[in-house]
């Protein structure tokens, strides 16, 4: 996996691009416009600089990572990649269009097309291509350079060779701990996590407890690093809503249905840390 593509350079895509570049791969990052591309480039640079200043990354390795990164708005730059990881917004229609484009532009007949989706069934994206056996899920966790887990999700049509190659790349050069999941909404982690977060939103919405008391209870009482509402702010309320909707669509379980408060806050643009306001304020 010497030539990697990453589509999308937001919070997740920038982290994926960074760790791939740090592993020694040549990484081409694609974004929809120059503004998004520059924001992603700045995000990666700040992350690398923090890693160097904290002593977690030698300066020469950061310099090498920078030299391995290339940025473009042109999908054609992905023609010769061996693996491309899609990390655009958690919207099925958007992701399907990306996979149609990737199928047309990626020329290597052995190239793997991976998605970082949190919940969308892999088979829906695979069937947008002419190579469903080479489509797979690689679900990273935020912040990508810090959290060691990757979920690898094979669809009913993903080949054993594709799964093996992705597993080896994630656990080898990327130095991640890999778990595997069948192709069902939410996979392993979000199928457990999202209903827990929704329960916290419902508790707040009902007036049963304050946001601070809910989060303090889980941090101090259960030794969680973040309370559920603070974690929802970190993930993004829009992303949490999208995953919840995907889970509910597939399983129709009441505890997976998004609470009205989550929907209304998302509609209002109160998305958490990335917007500066969610269940807590992050405005300076």
Steps between C-alpha positions, in 0.01 A plus 500: 500500500748762382245724324198606705209730419280674756177668390389764747729694732278589791563379855512133400654529155785723616583254778495204261720685252743594777552148635531357148767758417678434830505128415704573187227482236466757224161663574277697263223694673193608302254768610202667333649851483809704584357632827434151637837381372689783671309443825593131489864578427511742796335238724767242414782751550371598844471135599854421386636807679322400823643150476852639455472756781368235740791270421277229352636543147861572396540805277654297218196268493265800486705640210475166318123490557463849353695397191272198454184712486350638179177701475264542207140565394540262204380140546714398201805532727384172659543298180798299626424457870497152655255595776261792526314581821182706473439732796233744384186602690288221650238521225413195292428685176827694520702187570335306216594776256859494626522125446362530147771757428773288658393198299542703183834668577702238695682299233681234704291185461614382844432830679285492812222753553438552873250711690530656844122499545373475857185308415401484132492140374812424297302309239309815403827668407648186344206465261571849364819353350594228253738346756296428815747231604758777550279729710537488879442704814790652697341684791751716688434689823551867584769622555649259247870555589425423867233228514634159406184323387388426144189301417535298178162418347458258211179489300347178369700554179835619641773251407713328763809646330368855537424444868844351562686781324311771691548320831875471438531867402303628798674281758844531338605838354213693663562330838131468582314238702251337263163351582268354238128539459228366274337749266215623719414857593719637778747211478638415847582827674217728387239229543592512870599866534224691320205365705694600814549854368134524399397394852702789642332745261157368602589537867598863444196565281262366766646725768605200706855634546725781378764450233776549756351248743447241227859528382647522850313185597658301217850650532532484879269207563597274210852623417406601144748751352211715373136521595245403232391855417857631478581198282204578274638854463838354404353258246265768363125508552441471126716187478331351808161570344600342169623183670188481716277533193695224325468272804128566537438446128659157517382368838188706586588480870351789704821564693677567168256772389647855515347716777329821376756714686786349298315566174411859594853588611640362177248702299607809695868443415589421862733218401742489792867587500527553125232773508603647835175408673324176582399374842792717618656820367843489336515864391815684603 
